Amino acid sequence: MDIDVADLARITRTEAGYRCEFGRDFDHAPQVIWAALTEPAKLAQWLAPGTIEQRIGGRARLDFQDSGIVIDSDVSLCEPDHLLEYGWSGPGEPDRRLTWTLTALQDGCRLSLVLRLPDGDDVARSCAGWDAHLDMLAATLEGVSVKFPFEVFKAAREAYKARLAA
């Protein structure tokens, strides 16, 4: 499977680690995307079963049952239909933040996801995982149920490894 490198996240080295920015355009209103990012029934379709309380200081809890990974964190930014940020770390792990920004377009919405990773993280793995989950989000928004696309993940991981090595 080939990956279009133009679709890969933009990765920037920071003092603390890495900043990875993904962008996707959707033919859906921000409210529809917001629901997919925050409503438990929709989250389970493309990310993992869980809940995200839509308020600053609320809990963000996601249970990736197949892998045993549980995210139990806090919501640090929340502006409904526009901005959501929460931690993406398990208990005792270094802080990782996800920031989702929705911007209305004439015929839909631009989704921006910024992932902050500490030094020592497998950046290629994390970015490839988010590429796969964003593909799952796109399918969910179109009413299509899909399993985690391992082939997309593997191809994207290799593309990220090559980019980071360059």
C-alpha positions in Angstrom: 0.0 0.0 0.0 1.4 3.4 -1.0 1.0 6.5 1.2 0.8 9.9 -0.3 3.5 11.7 1.7 1.6 15.0 1.2 -1.1 13.7 3.5 1.3 12.9 6.4 1.3 15.0 9.5 3.7 17.9 9.7 6.2 17.1 12.5 8.2 19.8 14.2 10.9 19.2 16.8 10.3 21.2 20.1 12.3 21.7 23.3 10.1 19.0 25.0 9.8 16.6 22.1 7.6 16.7 19.0 4.6 18.5 17.7 2.6 16.6 15.1 -0.1 18.4 13.1 -2.7 16.6 11.0 -5.4 18.3 8.8 -8.5 16.9 7.2 -11.3 18.6 5.3 -14.8 17.1 5.7 -18.1 17.7 3.9 -19.8 18.0 7.3 -20.6 20.9 9.6 -18.4 21.4 12.7 -21.3 20.2 14.9 -21.3 16.8 13.2 -17.5 16.5 13.6 -17.8 17.6 17.3 -20.4 14.9 18.0 -18.0 12.3 16.5 -15.2 13.6 18.8 -17.2 13.7 22.0 -20.3 11.4 22.0 -19.6 8.0 23.5 -21.5 6.0 20.8 -19.6 7.8 18.0 -16.2 7.6 19.7 -16.5 3.9 20.0 -17.0 3.6 16.2 -13.7 5.2 15.2 -11.5 5.6 18.3 -12.3 3.6 21.4 -15.2 3.2 23.9 -15.1 6.0 26.4 -16.4 9.4 27.5 -15.1 12.9 27.2 -16.7 15.4 29.5 -17.2 18.6 27.5 -15.9 21.1 30.1 -12.5 22.2 31.3 -11.4 19.9 34.1 -13.7 17.2 32.9 -12.5 13.6 32.4 -11.3 12.1 29.2 -11.4 8.3 29.5 -10.9 5.9 26.6 -10.5 2.2 26.8 -8.6 0.5 24.0 -9.8 -2.9 25.0 -7.9 -5.0 22.5 -4.5 -3.5 23.5 -5.1 -3.0 27.2 -4.4 0.7 26.9 -6.6 3.0 29.0 -6.4 6.8 28.7 -7.7 8.5 31.8 -6.9 12.2 31.7 -8.3 15.7 31.9 -9.9 18.1 29.5 -7.8 21.3 29.4 -9.6 23.2 26.7 -13.2 23.0 25.6 -15.2 25.3 23.3 -18.0 23.3 21.8 -18.0 22.8 18.1 -14.6 24.4 17.9 -11.8 23.4 20.3 -11.1 20.4 22.5 -7.9 19.4 24.2 -7.2 16.5 26.6 -4.3 14.4 27.7 -3.4 11.3 25.8 -1.4 9.5 28.5 -2.0 6.6 30.7 -1.4 6.9 34.5 2.2 7.5 35.3 3.2 8.3 31.7 4.7 11.6 30.4 2.1 14.2 29.5 0.9 14.0 25.9 -1.7 16.4 24.7 -4.2 16.2 21.8 -5.7 19.5 20.5 -8.6 19.3 18.1 -9.7 22.5 16.3 -12.7 22.7 14.0 -13.0 25.5 11.5 -16.1 26.0 9.4 -15.6 26.0 5.7 -18.1 27.1 3.0 -19.0 23.5 2.3 -17.9 21.7 5.5 -15.3 21.8 8.1 -11.5 21.7 8.5 -10.3 19.5 11.3 -6.8 20.1 12.8 -5.3 17.7 15.3 -2.1 18.6 17.1 -0.4 15.8 19.0 2.4 16.7 21.4 4.8 13.9 22.2 7.7 13.8 24.7 11.2 12.9 23.8 11.6 9.1 23.7 8.2 8.4 22.2 7.8 6.4 19.0 6.7 9.3 16.8 6.3 7.2 13.7 4.0 4.8 15.5 1.9 7.5 17.1 1.5 9.5 13.9 0.6 6.3 11.9 -1.9 5.4 14.5 -3.6 8.8 14.2 -3.6 8.6 10.4 -5.4 5.3 10.7 -7.9 6.6 13.3 -8.6 9.7 11.2 -9.4 7.4 8.2 -11.8 5.6 10.6 -13.3 8.9 11.6 -13.9 9.8 7.9 -15.6 6.4 7.3 -17.7 6.9 10.5 -18.9 10.3 9.3 -20.1 8.6 6.1 -22.0 6.0 8.0 -19.5 3.2 7.2 -18.3 0.9 9.9 -14.6 -0.1 9.6 -12.0 -1.9 11.6 -8.6 -0.5 12.4 -6.8 -0.4 9.0 -3.6 -2.1 9.9 -2.3 -1.9 6.3 -2.7 1.9 6.3 -1.0 2.0 9.8 2.0 -0.1 8.6 2.5 1.9 5.4 2.2 5.2 7.2 4.6 4.1 10.0 7.2 3.3 7.4 6.7 6.6 5.6 7.0 8.5 9.0 10.2 6.5 9.8 11.7 7.5 6.5 10.7 11.1 7.0 12.1 11.3 10.5 15.4 9.7 9.4 15.9 12.2 6.6 
